[in-house]
Amino acid sequence: KPSMDGLSLFGVGVRKKGPIKVYSVGMYASSAARDALSSLSKTADRVKALASLQSSVKANPPTSFLLKMNFKVGAEKMASAIADSVSPRHNNVNDVEELKTLIFDGVSAKGAA
């Protein structure tokens, strides 16, 4: 989906377990955030690119994520799988646990407990 609620698609990631695609997630943000990143070259180092992305998204809200599951999965399993995929790249355990709780609560509210 190239846009959602007036937000532009920034990128998509896929979580795999072996050859199976378990879920995909898309990040959507404002056109202003996209424009703020347009001056960044494709060869920019990863740290600089991530810092630019974080600052442009914070300066130009809103930002949203769309999660698409390929299998029927309960809220706990889904939240754990996403937290497990984020934790190796994030050094704050409390943030990862907060993300897991937010996902669990959001998915449970949609009826997938």
N, C-alpha and C positions, 0 to 999 in steps of 0.2 A: 504494500500500500504506500504510494509515494507521498501522501499527506494524510494527516489525521487532525481533525478539529482546527484547521488552519495552520498546523505545524508541519514543517518539512522533515522528511526522513533524513537522518544523519548517517545511520549505519545499521547493520544487522549482524548479529552473531548467532551461532548455532552450537548447541551443547550436544555432544555425541557420547554414547556409551558403546564402545566397539564400533560396529558399522551402522548402528541405529541412531538416527537423529531424534533426540528426546524432545527438545523444544528449541524454538528460536525466539529472539528478542530484538525488537527494533527500537531505536532511540529517535525521538522526534523533538525538535526545538524550533524556536522562532526563526523567521527569515533574517532578522537582525543578528542573531547568533551566527547563522551561516555566513552572512556578509562579513562579520568580524573575523572569521577564520579564512576568508578568501585570499588574504595576502600571505598566508602561510604556504610555503612551498611543499611539494609532495616529498621532497627529500629532507625535510626538517627532522631533527632527531625526535625520538619518541617522547622524551621527557618534556621538551619544549612544546610539542604538539598537544600532549595531554594537559599541560598547564594552560595553554591557550584555549583549549576546549572548555576546561573547567571555568576559567574566568569569563569567557564569552557567554556560557550558559547561565552563570550566576548573574551577569549584568543584563541579560536579556530573557527574563522568564516569559512564559512557562517552559518547562521541559517535561516530557512524558515518555513512558516506556510501554510497549505493547508486547505481551508475552503470548506466544502461540504454542500450545502443547500438541504433540503428535499422538499422544496416547492419553487415555483416561487415567489421571494420577490424582491422588489425594493431596490436600493442602500441605500436610507435614512433609511428605516425600518431595513435593515440588519445592517448598521453601528450603529444605535441606540440600537438594541438588544444586540450587542456585547459590546458596551460601558456600557450599563446597567448591564451586567453580570460581567464586570471587576470592575466597580466603587466601589462596597462594599469592595473589597479586595485591593484597591489602593487609597492612601490618597491624591494624587496630581491630582486635577481636571483638570489642564492644560494638563497633560499627557494623561488623558482619552479623553479629547476633541481632542487632536492631533491624537490619535489612531482612533477616530471616523472619523475625516477628511481624514486620510490616507485610511481607509477602503472605505469610500464613494467615494473618488477619484479613487481608484483602481477598485472598482466594476463598477463605471460609465464608466470608460475607456473600460471595457469589454462589455458594452452595456446593463447593467441592471439598468439604471437610473430611 
